[in-house]
Amino acid sequence: MNRVERIRAALESALRPLALEVDDDSHKHAGHEGARDGRGHFTVRITSEAFAGKLPLARHRAVYAALGDMMQTDIHALAIEARTPDESR
């Protein structure tokens, strides 16, 4: 399983998204200081009921928590767009 698949699986398990996109942007950061250790740059767009009533910081923390150790071992940078189903309409 590659990193995008692992990110998807972790987010699907923890947050049960209605919509989820995970993009590997690592190729855009070749030579970047954070890319030298092998960790990647990713963008996550996620829609989940789990974000209802939560401020953006709490939503991001939920995504980070779902990814767990991958934030230390696989992910250098993570851009997050976290919405509720009502916000995605």
C-alpha positions as CSV (number, residue, x, y, z in Angstrom):
1,M,0.0,0.0,0.0
2,N,1.5,3.4,-1.0
3,R,1.3,6.5,1.1
4,V,-1.8,8.0,-0.5
5,E,-3.6,4.7,0.0
6,R,-2.5,4.6,3.7
7,I,-3.6,8.2,4.2
8,R,-7.0,7.4,2.6
9,A,-7.5,4.3,4.7
10,A,-6.6,6.1,8.0
11,L,-9.0,9.0,7.2
12,E,-11.8,6.7,6.0
13,S,-11.5,4.6,9.2
14,A,-11.4,7.5,11.6
15,L,-13.7,10.1,10.1
16,R,-16.0,8.2,7.7
17,P,-15.9,10.9,5.0
18,L,-18.7,11.4,2.5
19,A,-16.1,12.7,0.1
20,L,-12.3,12.4,0.2
21,E,-9.5,13.4,-2.1
22,V,-5.8,12.9,-1.3
23,D,-3.2,14.4,-3.7
24,D,0.5,13.7,-3.5
25,D,2.2,17.0,-4.2
26,S,5.7,15.8,-3.3
27,H,6.9,16.2,-6.9
28,K,6.3,19.9,-6.6
29,H,8.8,20.1,-3.7
30,A,11.8,18.2,-5.0
31,G,14.9,19.6,-3.3
32,H,12.9,21.2,-0.6
33,E,14.5,20.8,2.9
34,G,11.6,18.7,4.2
35,A,11.6,16.4,1.2
36,R,15.2,15.2,1.8
37,D,14.2,12.8,4.5
38,G,11.7,11.0,2.3
39,R,8.5,12.4,3.8
40,G,6.0,13.8,1.4
41,H,3.8,16.8,0.8
42,F,0.0,16.1,0.5
43,T,-3.3,17.9,0.0
44,V,-6.4,16.4,1.7
45,R,-9.9,17.6,0.8
46,I,-12.4,15.9,3.1
47,T,-16.1,16.2,3.8
48,S,-17.4,14.5,7.0
49,E,-20.2,14.8,9.5
50,A,-17.5,14.4,12.1
51,F,-16.6,18.1,11.6
52,A,-20.1,19.4,12.4
53,G,-19.9,22.1,15.1
54,K,-16.1,22.1,15.1
55,L,-13.9,25.1,14.4
56,P,-11.2,24.7,11.6
57,L,-8.4,24.1,14.2
58,A,-10.4,21.2,15.7
59,R,-11.1,19.8,12.3
60,H,-7.4,19.9,11.4
61,R,-6.5,18.2,14.7
62,A,-9.0,15.4,14.0
63,V,-7.2,14.8,10.6
64,Y,-3.8,14.8,12.3
65,A,-5.0,12.4,15.0
66,A,-6.4,10.1,12.3
67,L,-3.1,10.0,10.6
68,G,-1.2,9.3,13.8
69,D,2.4,8.3,13.4
70,M,2.3,9.0,9.6
71,M,2.7,12.7,10.5
72,Q,6.2,11.8,11.8
73,T,7.2,9.1,9.4
74,D,5.6,9.8,6.0
75,I,4.2,13.4,5.9
76,H,6.3,16.5,5.9
77,A,3.5,19.0,4.9
78,L,-0.2,18.6,4.8
79,A,-2.7,21.1,3.3
80,I,-6.2,20.4,4.6
81,E,-9.7,21.4,3.4
82,A,-12.1,20.0,6.0
83,R,-15.8,20.6,5.5
84,T,-19.2,19.4,6.7
85,P,-21.7,18.1,4.2
86,D,-23.7,21.4,4.5
87,E,-20.6,23.4,3.6
88,S,-19.9,21.3,0.5
89,R,-23.1,22.1,-1.2
